[in-house]
């Protein structure tokens, strides 16, 4: 078991700014500027957190001219979020869904 890897995963996942970025990207892939607008944070803070998300492969990146377009990792992150949504909907008393 890679305990430190698990710690890093949950650390990345539990940060409020990063989670708000993830929520923003659930709707569609976006540039850093659009993410900033969605979550009402400065670009430097968003860029720093995008790098953390990239390091743990939560995101995929493509290019659109000079812009980098960020999207959630469809193979692992989206299924995890779907499982979390199922769990929260069934077992968490506040019933706040991710989407």
N, CA and C atoms as a LAMMPS dump frame, in Angstrom:
ITEM: TIMESTEP
0
ITEM: NUMBER OF ATOMS
297
ITEM: BOX BOUNDS ff ff ff
-5.0000000000000000e+02 5.0000000000000000e+02
-5.0000000000000000e+02 5.0000000000000000e+02
-5.0000000000000000e+02 5.0000000000000000e+02
ITEM: ATOMS id mol type element x y z
1 1 1 N 0.846 -1.186 0
2 1 2 C 0 0 0
3 1 3 C 0.884 1.24 0
4 2 1 N 0.571 2.17 -0.867
5 2 2 C 1.332 3.408 -0.969
6 2 3 C 0.667 4.47 -0.099
7 3 1 N 0.928 4.417 1.197
8 3 2 C 0.239 5.307 2.135
9 3 3 C 0.442 6.779 1.811
10 4 1 N 1.659 7.191 1.497
11 4 2 C 1.906 8.602 1.196
12 4 3 C 1.129 9.023 -0.062
13 5 1 N 1.031 8.136 -1.024
14 5 2 C 0.249 8.442 -2.223
15 5 3 C -1.218 8.666 -1.872
16 6 1 N -1.747 7.87 -0.972
17 6 2 C -3.133 8.046 -0.54
18 6 3 C -3.302 9.374 0.185
19 7 1 N -2.345 9.706 1.025
20 7 2 C -2.391 10.989 1.738
21 7 3 C -2.411 12.148 0.75
22 8 1 N -1.555 12.091 -0.263
23 8 2 C -1.501 13.151 -1.272
24 8 3 C -2.826 13.252 -2.022
25 9 1 N -3.39 12.105 -2.377
26 9 2 C -4.659 12.084 -3.098
27 9 3 C -5.742 12.798 -2.294
28 10 1 N -5.91 12.417 -1.05
29 10 2 C -6.966 13.009 -0.239
30 10 3 C -6.669 14.459 0.132
31 11 1 N -5.402 14.801 0.238
32 11 2 C -5.018 16.197 0.467
33 11 3 C -5.427 17.064 -0.722
34 12 1 N -5.144 16.598 -1.912
35 12 2 C -5.523 17.326 -3.12
36 12 3 C -7.048 17.429 -3.205
37 13 1 N -7.715 16.357 -2.918
38 13 2 C -9.166 16.282 -3.053
39 13 3 C -9.897 17.111 -2.004
40 14 1 N -9.306 17.298 -0.824
41 14 2 C -10.012 17.938 0.28
42 14 3 C -9.848 19.454 0.33
43 15 1 N -8.952 20.025 -0.437
44 15 2 C -8.742 21.464 -0.444
45 15 3 C -9.96 22.158 -1.07
46 16 1 N -10.506 23.172 -0.389
47 16 2 C -11.742 23.818 -0.866
48 16 3 C -11.589 24.469 -2.237
49 17 1 N -10.483 25.15 -2.454
50 17 2 C -10.283 25.801 -3.76
51 17 3 C -10.192 24.754 -4.86
52 18 1 N -9.439 23.701 -4.608
53 18 2 C -9.311 22.644 -5.624
54 18 3 C -10.645 21.974 -5.883
55 19 1 N -11.416 21.771 -4.832
56 19 2 C -12.708 21.133 -5.026
57 19 3 C -13.643 22.039 -5.827
58 20 1 N -13.569 23.348 -5.611
59 20 2 C -14.375 24.278 -6.394
60 20 3 C -13.939 24.27 -7.862
61 21 1 N -12.647 24.116 -8.105
62 21 2 C -12.155 23.973 -9.484
63 21 3 C -12.735 22.708 -10.107
64 22 1 N -12.697 21.62 -9.361
65 22 2 C -13.247 20.347 -9.845
66 22 3 C -14.734 20.514 -10.165
67 23 1 N -15.474 21.166 -9.284
68 23 2 C -16.903 21.391 -9.532
69 23 3 C -17.123 22.213 -10.797
70 24 1 N -16.294 23.22 -10.995
71 24 2 C -16.404 24.054 -12.195
72 24 3 C -16.17 23.226 -13.451
73 25 1 N -15.213 22.322 -13.39
74 25 2 C -14.862 21.513 -14.564
75 25 3 C -15.822 20.356 -14.801
76 26 1 N -16.698 20.075 -13.854
77 26 2 C -17.712 19.03 -14.071
78 26 3 C -18.636 19.407 -15.22
79 27 1 N -18.887 20.703 -15.364
80 27 2 C -19.811 21.172 -16.401
81 27 3 C -19.222 21.047 -17.796
82 28 1 N -17.926 21.46 -17.915
83 28 2 C -17.272 21.436 -19.227
84 28 3 C -15.791 21.793 -19.053
85 29 1 N -14.955 21.441 -20.025
86 29 2 C -13.546 21.871 -19.996
87 29 3 C -13.46 23.392 -20.091
88 30 1 N -12.442 23.969 -19.427
89 30 2 C -12.333 25.428 -19.382
90 30 3 C -10.89 25.883 -19.325
91 31 1 N -10.701 27.145 -19.707
92 31 2 C -9.407 27.804 -19.557
93 31 3 C -9.286 28.313 -18.116
94 32 1 N -8.072 28.684 -17.74
95 32 2 C -7.846 29.193 -16.389
96 32 3 C -8.682 30.443 -16.133
97 33 1 N -8.834 31.305 -17.135
98 33 2 C -9.629 32.523 -16.948
99 33 3 C -11.097 32.217 -16.672
100 34 1 N -11.633 31.247 -17.362
101 34 2 C -13.045 30.87 -17.123
102 34 3 C -13.212 30.225 -15.758
103 35 1 N -12.228 29.436 -15.347
104 35 2 C -12.282 28.834 -14.01
105 35 3 C -12.244 29.938 -12.958
106 36 1 N -11.353 30.919 -13.148
107 36 2 C -11.255 32.057 -12.212
108 36 3 C -12.605 32.75 -12.077
109 37 1 N -13.261 32.972 -13.195
110 37 2 C -14.569 33.614 -13.168
111 37 3 C -15.613 32.784 -12.436
112 38 1 N -15.583 31.484 -12.648
113 38 2 C -16.547 30.591 -11.999
114 38 3 C -16.389 30.577 -10.486
115 39 1 N -15.144 30.486 -10.025
116 39 2 C -14.941 30.302 -8.591
117 39 3 C -14.559 31.594 -7.87
118 40 1 N -14.481 32.697 -8.629
119 40 2 C -14.195 34.024 -8.059
120 40 3 C -12.882 34.051 -7.27
121 41 1 N -11.819 33.562 -7.913
122 41 2 C -10.477 33.577 -7.321
123 41 3 C -9.503 34.178 -8.321
124 42 1 N -8.382 34.694 -7.798
125 42 2 C -7.346 35.268 -8.652
126 42 3 C -6.64 34.195 -9.453
127 43 1 N -6.129 34.599 -10.612
128 43 2 C -5.483 33.64 -11.497
129 43 3 C -4.292 32.944 -10.85
130 44 1 N -3.492 33.667 -10.083
131 44 2 C -2.318 33.036 -9.469
132 44 3 C -2.728 31.914 -8.529
133 45 1 N -3.794 32.118 -7.758
134 45 2 C -4.269 31.081 -6.838
135 45 3 C -4.824 29.89 -7.617
136 46 1 N -5.597 30.175 -8.66
137 46 2 C -6.169 29.094 -9.468
138 46 3 C -5.055 28.316 -10.17
139 47 1 N -4.096 29.021 -10.752
140 47 2 C -2.994 28.352 -11.449
141 47 3 C -2.195 27.458 -10.505
142 48 1 N -1.94 27.959 -9.303
143 48 2 C -1.217 27.162 -8.301
144 48 3 C -1.983 25.87 -7.999
145 49 1 N -3.287 25.988 -7.836
146 49 2 C -4.096 24.817 -7.518
147 49 3 C -4.285 23.898 -8.718
148 50 1 N -4.321 24.455 -9.923
149 50 2 C -4.365 23.61 -11.118
150 50 3 C -3.106 22.749 -11.206
151 51 1 N -1.963 23.331 -10.862
152 51 2 C -0.71 22.566 -10.868
153 51 3 C -0.765 21.404 -9.89
154 52 1 N -1.339 21.631 -8.715
155 52 2 C -1.48 20.543 -7.733
156 52 3 C -2.403 19.455 -8.276
157 53 1 N -3.491 19.852 -8.907
158 53 2 C -4.413 18.881 -9.484
159 53 3 C -3.767 18.108 -10.626
160 54 1 N -2.942 18.784 -11.396
161 54 2 C -2.232 18.126 -12.502
162 54 3 C -1.214 17.115 -11.98
163 55 1 N -0.533 17.48 -10.912
164 55 2 C 0.512 16.617 -10.352
165 55 3 C -0.044 15.246 -9.963
166 56 1 N -1.28 15.228 -9.508
167 56 2 C -1.917 13.976 -9.1
168 56 3 C -2.837 13.426 -10.205
169 57 1 N -2.728 13.986 -11.405
170 57 2 C -3.479 13.542 -12.594
171 57 3 C -4.993 13.592 -12.423
172 58 1 N -5.469 14.6 -11.707
173 58 2 C -6.903 14.836 -11.624
174 58 3 C -7.415 15.465 -12.913
175 59 1 N -6.507 16.132 -13.634
176 59 2 C -6.896 16.883 -14.829
177 59 3 C -6.164 16.414 -16.069
178 60 1 N -6.793 16.659 -17.191
179 60 2 C -6.164 16.539 -18.505
180 60 3 C -6.071 17.948 -19.071
181 61 1 N -5.084 18.186 -19.935
182 61 2 C -4.902 19.513 -20.521
183 61 3 C -4.752 19.372 -22.026
184 62 1 N -5.419 20.277 -22.734
185 62 2 C -5.24 20.357 -24.177
186 62 3 C -4.974 21.822 -24.512
187 63 1 N -4.558 22.06 -25.739
188 63 2 C -4.262 23.433 -26.173
189 63 3 C -5.308 23.897 -27.179
190 64 1 N -5.67 25.172 -27.03
191 64 2 C -6.533 25.85 -27.99
192 64 3 C -5.807 27.149 -28.328
193 65 1 N -4.946 27.088 -29.336
194 65 2 C -4.071 28.219 -29.634
195 65 3 C -3.086 28.393 -28.492
196 66 1 N -3.077 29.567 -27.888
197 66 2 C -2.181 29.831 -26.763
198 66 3 C -2.78 29.394 -25.429
199 67 1 N -4.079 29.159 -25.409
200 67 2 C -4.759 28.814 -24.152
201 67 3 C -4.64 27.332 -23.834
202 68 1 N -4.538 27.055 -22.555
203 68 2 C -4.594 25.677 -22.062
204 68 3 C -6.011 25.426 -21.574
205 69 1 N -6.58 24.323 -22.009
206 69 2 C -7.942 23.972 -21.627
207 69 3 C -7.868 22.767 -20.682
208 70 1 N -8.445 22.935 -19.506
209 70 2 C -8.399 21.912 -18.467
210 70 3 C -9.71 21.139 -18.439
211 71 1 N -9.6 19.831 -18.249
212 71 2 C -10.779 18.979 -18.094
213 71 3 C -10.465 17.924 -17.044
214 72 1 N -11.52 17.361 -16.482
215 72 2 C -11.334 16.318 -15.47
216 72 3 C -10.903 15.019 -16.124
217 73 1 N -10.098 14.256 -15.415
218 73 2 C -9.67 12.943 -15.871
219 73 3 C -10.91 12.043 -15.944
220 74 1 N -11.29 11.682 -17.158
221 74 2 C -12.511 10.894 -17.376
222 74 3 C -12.38 9.441 -16.925
223 75 1 N -11.167 8.922 -16.914
224 75 2 C -10.958 7.516 -16.554
225 75 3 C -11.088 7.251 -15.063
226 76 1 N -10.659 8.209 -14.244
227 76 2 C -10.639 7.944 -12.802
228 76 3 C -11.403 8.974 -11.975
229 77 1 N -11.202 10.245 -12.23
230 77 2 C -11.784 11.273 -11.364
231 77 3 C -13.299 11.345 -11.508
232 78 1 N -13.806 11.339 -12.718
233 78 2 C -15.258 11.413 -12.895
234 78 3 C -15.962 10.206 -12.269
235 79 1 N -15.472 8.974 -12.453
236 79 2 C -16.105 7.852 -11.741
237 79 3 C -16.043 7.991 -10.21
238 80 1 N -14.943 8.523 -9.699
239 80 2 C -14.845 8.745 -8.245
240 80 3 C -15.908 9.747 -7.805
241 81 1 N -16.046 10.84 -8.54
242 81 2 C -17.044 11.851 -8.197
243 81 3 C -18.464 11.29 -8.278
244 82 1 N -18.715 10.439 -9.255
245 82 2 C -20.034 9.803 -9.353
246 82 3 C -20.298 8.911 -8.15
247 83 1 N -19.279 8.192 -7.707
248 83 2 C -19.421 7.338 -6.533
249 83 3 C -19.649 8.173 -5.272
250 84 1 N -18.926 9.289 -5.152
251 84 2 C -19.116 10.195 -4.014
252 84 3 C -20.538 10.745 -4.031
253 85 1 N -21.014 11.144 -5.207
254 85 2 C -22.373 11.673 -5.314
255 85 3 C -23.397 10.628 -4.873
256 86 1 N -23.191 9.391 -5.282
257 86 2 C -24.098 8.308 -4.887
258 86 3 C -24.082 8.138 -3.369
259 87 1 N -22.884 8.133 -2.794
260 87 2 C -22.756 7.958 -1.346
261 87 3 C -23.412 9.121 -0.594
262 88 1 N -23.099 10.345 -1.007
263 88 2 C -23.639 11.534 -0.345
264 88 3 C -25.165 11.543 -0.437
265 89 1 N -25.685 11.245 -1.602
266 89 2 C -27.135 11.228 -1.786
267 89 3 C -27.833 10.203 -0.913
268 90 1 N -27.146 9.126 -0.637
269 90 2 C -27.761 8.042 0.141
270 90 3 C -27.48 8.169 1.638
271 91 1 N -26.3 8.654 2.017
272 91 2 C -25.916 8.538 3.421
273 91 3 C -25.631 9.846 4.155
274 92 1 N -25.45 10.933 3.479
275 92 2 C -25.087 12.173 4.167
276 92 3 C -26.332 13.012 4.396
277 93 1 N -26.496 13.462 5.621
278 93 2 C -27.745 14.097 6.017
279 93 3 C -28.05 15.406 5.304
280 94 1 N -27.06 16.144 4.852
281 94 2 C -27.36 17.4 4.181
282 94 3 C -27.772 17.181 2.732
283 95 1 N -27.411 16.049 2.139
284 95 2 C -27.834 15.726 0.79
285 95 3 C -27.305 16.632 -0.302
286 96 1 N -26.187 17.275 -0.08
287 96 2 C -25.6 18.162 -1.071
288 96 3 C -24.937 17.333 -2.177
289 97 1 N -25.448 17.457 -3.387
290 97 2 C -24.901 16.704 -4.496
291 97 3 C -23.819 17.503 -5.199
292 98 1 N -22.865 16.821 -5.785
293 98 2 C -21.705 17.451 -6.439
294 98 3 C -22.151 18.278 -7.629
295 99 1 N -22.998 17.774 -8.464
296 99 2 C -23.369 18.458 -9.708
297 99 3 C -24.342 19.571 -9.458
